Every structure is written in C-alpha cells, then in structure tokens.
Amino acid sequence: MSNFRCFKYKAINKNLVDSLVNSTLYFSSRDKLNDPFDSQINLHKIIISMLKSGDLDKDTKSALVKINATNKFFENFENGYKDFGICSFSIELKNTLMWSHYADEHRGLALYYDFPTKFLDNPDEILGVSPVKYKNNSISHWLQENASYYEKDHFHFVTELLKIVITAKAPEWEYEKEGRIIRPVAGTYVIPREFLKGITFGLRTSDSDEKLIRSLADKYYEEMQFSRVVRTGDNFGIDIQDTYKKEQE
C-alpha cells in the first residue's frame, strides 16, 4: 500500500475550525451520507431481481438460489458493516463542481492530506482505503461473476462483496473522483497534524475567512502550504496559484 494523497473540500464554519484546532476527521455513518443509495443497498432485492431476470448461467443461478435460501445471510451481512465510518475525499483539486457543491460555492477551501502507509496499514483502526467505482448495476455485475465463490470460499465471497457495496456509486457521481477511508466505527477521529500538508482557498473565499484559517494554521501546524484557486484564460477554467508558505504573507 502506498501513501494516500487526497483533498477534502470544506465550507468555512465552526466544524472546520474545530477539526483544524483538534486535528480531527469525521467518519460518517452510512445513513448520513448524502446519497441514499451509498452503502445502503438492499442485497436481497438485488438477488431476487437477478433470479427473475433469467439471464444467468446455471452455476450462477444455483449459487444465488442457495444464498437467497440461507437463513439470516442478509441480516448477518448487513450487521457486519452497520457501524462502519466513512470519510470521503477527492483525488482532484481543479474541479469546479466540487468547489460549488462541497466548498460553499467556492467560498470555502480544500484541505490537502498525505496519509502515510504506516497509518493506513493498521486494521484495528483503518479497515481500508479505496477509490469509489462508478458503474450502473455494479453489485449485480459482481454477483454474476463471483456468486460461485459463495460455497467455494465463503470468507472471500463476503469480504469482496462488502468491498463492492461500500465503494460502489452510480455513474452520475463520477465527477467527484472519490477515494474513501473506512473505519470500524463512525465519529470523530484524531489524526497526526503532519498529515495535513496544505490548504487551498476558493475563488470566493473572503479575506477575513482566509485570515482566520491562516492564523489557525500558524498556531497549530508547521510547514503548511497555502494556495488559491484562480481563473484561467479558458471560458470556465480554473487553476491553482503557486503555493506559498505561511511566513511569506
């Protein structure tokens, strides 16, 4: 596993200030994600629909019938990840939709994180790091190709199915270029301050808000890099102004 370098778009508010002061990330429970389909699929309904379609080979159909007939499989599967916490990031900084949707219509900022391998490779605290996959019916497609593992290697089947369920989203969300870190539980989690490497201010970030954030970074962080979104010569293009250190104000 390599370092996970990513951005988190944020509005400038009390929650952001608290997270900077205390060096925390918030891992959301599944029911608080902004997409009601995200990590909240009805696996039973998906399998029933697949069986009704008639578009299955003999082995896949047989495996799905066995899964559907297994007492408490769906309940146990759901309980296996009901408490997970998910923290979402983007691997792209020059995305005007992300600035509009998640950074208070360009009035907010984006935080640049560099999570080292040692931090991520800790199964007691971090269950996984994965890019989100954007595809129609991705769970159905996975089941169609892998249902036979249900009896051959039950642990592999359940583990891989779980990964698909918590990292699959509809194609309409692809613009987010999302990567996510998953923890065993939801809630606030303290991280080392050195993981936060930079802060980029939006096109509309006010001088007063920038001054506030820079003062917090000066007080609580070392070697912070700052940058700002700027317009390009293209009609709707944006770019990132060269970074500069806080002491160069």
C-alpha positions in Angstrom: 0.0 0.0 0.0 1.3 3.5 -0.9 0.6 6.9 0.6 -3.0 8.2 0.0 -2.8 11.8 -1.2 -6.1 13.5 -1.5 -8.3 16.6 -1.0 -11.2 17.4 1.2 -13.5 20.2 0.2 -15.0 22.1 3.1 -17.1 25.1 4.0 -15.5 27.5 6.5 -17.6 27.2 9.6 -17.3 26.1 13.2 -17.0 22.4 12.3 -14.0 23.2 10.1 -12.4 25.4 12.8 -12.9 22.6 15.4 -11.3 20.0 13.1 -8.3 22.2 12.5 -7.8 23.0 16.1 -8.1 19.4 17.2 -6.7 17.7 14.1 -9.7 15.5 13.5 -11.6 13.9 10.7 -15.2 13.0 10.8 -16.2 9.5 9.7 -19.8 9.4 8.7 -22.2 6.6 9.4 -23.9 5.2 6.2 -27.3 6.7 7.0 -25.7 10.2 7.0 -24.1 10.0 3.5 -25.7 12.4 1.0 -26.6 9.6 -1.4 -29.3 7.4 0.0 -28.0 4.5 -2.2 -24.4 4.8 -1.0 -23.5 1.7 1.1 -27.3 1.2 1.7 -28.3 -1.3 -1.0 -30.9 -4.0 -0.5 -28.9 -7.1 -1.3 -31.9 -9.3 -1.0 -33.9 -7.4 -3.6 -30.9 -7.3 -6.0 -30.6 -11.1 -5.9 -34.4 -11.6 -6.3 -34.3 -9.3 -9.3 -31.3 -11.2 -10.8 -33.1 -14.6 -10.4 -36.2 -13.2 -12.0 -34.3 -11.9 -15.0 -33.5 -15.3 -16.3 -30.2 -14.0 -17.7 -27.9 -16.2 -15.6 -25.8 -19.3 -16.3 -26.6 -22.5 -14.4 -23.8 -22.2 -11.8 -24.5 -18.5 -11.0 -28.2 -19.2 -10.7 -27.6 -22.2 -8.4 -25.3 -20.1 -6.1 -27.7 -17.2 -5.9 -30.6 -19.6 -5.1 -28.5 -21.0 -2.2 -27.6 -17.5 -0.9 -31.3 -16.5 -1.1 -32.3 -19.6 0.9 -29.7 -19.3 3.6 -31.2 -18.3 6.9 -30.1 -14.9 8.1 -27.4 -14.4 5.4 -28.7 -10.9 4.6 -29.2 -9.9 8.2 -25.7 -11.1 9.1 -24.2 -9.3 6.1 -25.9 -6.1 7.0 -24.9 -6.3 10.7 -21.3 -7.0 9.6 -20.8 -3.4 8.4 -23.7 -1.4 10.0 -21.3 0.5 12.3 -18.7 1.4 9.7 -17.5 5.0 9.4 -16.7 6.5 6.0 -14.5 9.6 5.3 -14.7 10.8 1.7 -12.0 12.7 -0.2 -11.3 13.6 -3.8 -8.2 13.0 -5.8 -8.8 16.1 -7.9 -8.4 19.7 -6.9 -9.3 21.6 -10.1 -12.9 20.5 -10.1 -15.3 23.5 -10.2 -18.3 21.3 -9.4 -16.7 20.0 -6.2 -15.9 23.6 -5.2 -19.5 24.5 -5.8 -21.1 21.5 -4.1 -18.8 20.9 -1.1 -16.8 24.1 -0.5 -19.7 26.5 -0.1 -20.0 27.6 -3.7 -16.2 28.4 -3.9 -16.3 30.4 -0.6 -14.7 27.5 1.3 -11.4 25.7 0.9 -9.8 22.3 0.2 -7.5 20.5 2.6 -4.6 18.5 1.2 -3.8 15.3 3.1 -1.0 12.9 2.7 -1.8 9.7 4.7 1.3 7.5 5.0 1.3 3.8 4.5 2.1 3.1 8.2 -1.1 4.9 9.2 -3.3 3.2 6.7 -1.9 -0.3 7.3 -3.5 -0.7 10.8 -6.5 -3.0 10.6 -7.5 -2.2 14.2 -8.1 1.4 13.2 -8.4 1.6 9.4 -10.4 -1.1 7.6 -9.5 0.0 4.1 -8.7 2.7 1.6 -10.3 2.5 -1.8 -11.3 4.5 -4.8 -15.1 4.6 -5.5 -16.2 2.7 -8.5 -18.9 4.3 -10.7 -20.9 1.9 -12.7 -24.6 1.1 -13.3 -25.6 -2.2 -11.5 -22.0 -2.8 -10.3 -23.2 -5.0 -7.5 -25.3 -7.2 -9.8 -22.4 -7.5 -12.2 -20.1 -8.5 -9.4 -22.5 -11.1 -8.2 -23.0 -12.5 -11.7 -19.2 -13.1 -12.0 -18.5 -14.2 -8.4 -21.5 -15.9 -7.0 -19.8 -19.3 -7.3 -17.3 -18.3 -4.5 -20.2 -18.4 -2.0 -19.6 -22.1 -1.3 -16.0 -22.4 -2.6 -14.6 -19.7 -0.3 -17.3 -18.1 1.8 -14.9 -15.7 3.6 -13.5 -14.4 0.2 -17.0 -14.0 -1.1 -18.4 -12.0 1.8 -15.2 -9.8 2.1 -15.1 -8.9 -1.6 -18.9 -8.3 -1.7 -18.6 -6.0 1.2 -15.8 -4.0 -0.6 -18.1 -3.6 -3.6 -21.1 -2.5 -1.5 -19.2 0.3 0.3 -17.3 1.6 -2.7 -19.9 1.5 -5.5 -21.9 4.5 -6.6 -23.9 5.4 -9.6 -22.1 6.9 -12.7 -23.7 10.3 -12.0 -21.3 10.8 -9.1 -18.2 10.1 -11.1 -17.2 13.8 -11.2 -16.3 13.6 -7.5 -13.3 11.3 -8.2 -13.8 10.0 -4.7 -11.5 7.9 -2.6 -12.6 6.9 0.9 -11.0 5.7 4.2 -13.1 3.3 6.2 -13.0 2.8 9.9 -14.8 0.2 12.2 -16.9 2.9 13.8 -18.4 6.3 12.8 -17.5 9.5 14.6 -14.6 11.9 15.1 -11.1 10.6 14.8 -7.9 12.3 15.8 -5.0 12.2 13.3 -1.4 13.4 13.5 -1.2 17.0 12.5 1.6 16.4 10.0 -0.9 14.6 7.7 -2.4 17.9 6.7 0.0 19.4 4.2 -1.8 22.2 2.5 -4.8 24.5 2.3 -6.3 25.9 -1.0 -8.7 28.8 -0.8 -11.6 29.1 -3.3 -12.4 31.8 -5.8 -14.8 33.5 -3.4 -13.1 32.9 -0.1 -13.3 36.1 1.8 -10.2 37.9 3.1 -11.5 37.6 6.7 -12.0 33.8 6.3 -8.6 33.3 4.8 -7.0 35.3 7.6 -8.8 33.2 10.2 -7.7 29.9 8.7 -4.1 31.1 8.1 -3.9 32.2 11.8 -5.1 28.8 12.9 -2.6 27.0 10.7 0.2 29.3 12.0 -0.8 28.4 15.6 -1.3 24.6 15.3 0.6 23.4 12.3 4.1 23.6 10.9 5.3 24.0 7.3 1.7 24.5 6.0 1.5 25.3 2.3 -1.2 27.7 1.0 -2.6 28.2 -2.4 -5.6 29.8 -4.1 -7.9 28.9 -7.0 -7.6 31.3 -9.9 -9.4 31.7 -13.2 -7.6 30.7 -16.4 -7.9 32.1 -19.8 -10.5 29.4 -20.8 -14.1 30.3 -20.5 -14.8 28.2 -17.4 -11.3 27.0 -16.4 -9.7 27.2 -13.0 -6.1 26.6 -11.9 -4.2 26.6 -8.6 -1.9 29.5 -7.9 1.7 28.6 -7.0 1.9 27.5 -3.3 3.5 29.8 -0.8 4.4 29.2 2.8 2.6 31.0 5.7 5.6 33.0 6.6 5.7 34.6 3.2 2.5 36.7 3.8 
